[in-house]
Amino acid sequence: MQAKPRSLQTELFKIPIHKIINARHSLCVLGAKINRSEFDKAFGSLYSDGKGRPAKTTRLMVGLQSISTT
């Protein structure tokens, strides 16, 4: 019995991201300049432990907010 040929599609997630994207793209450059720990400091007090649903990350919430206001 022969092994099945490997599909390139299943190998997609094994490729390092820096080989797929252009690191000089303006969004990549901007993303590297953002200090995300400042968001945690600014919005961390608004989260409460143990109440309600588990919190989403501040990075996700700030990103979603910036998308909805453009």
Secondary structure by P-SEA (a helix, b strand, c coil): cccccccccccccccccccccccccaaaaaaaaccaaaaaaacccccccccccccccaaaaaaaaaaaac
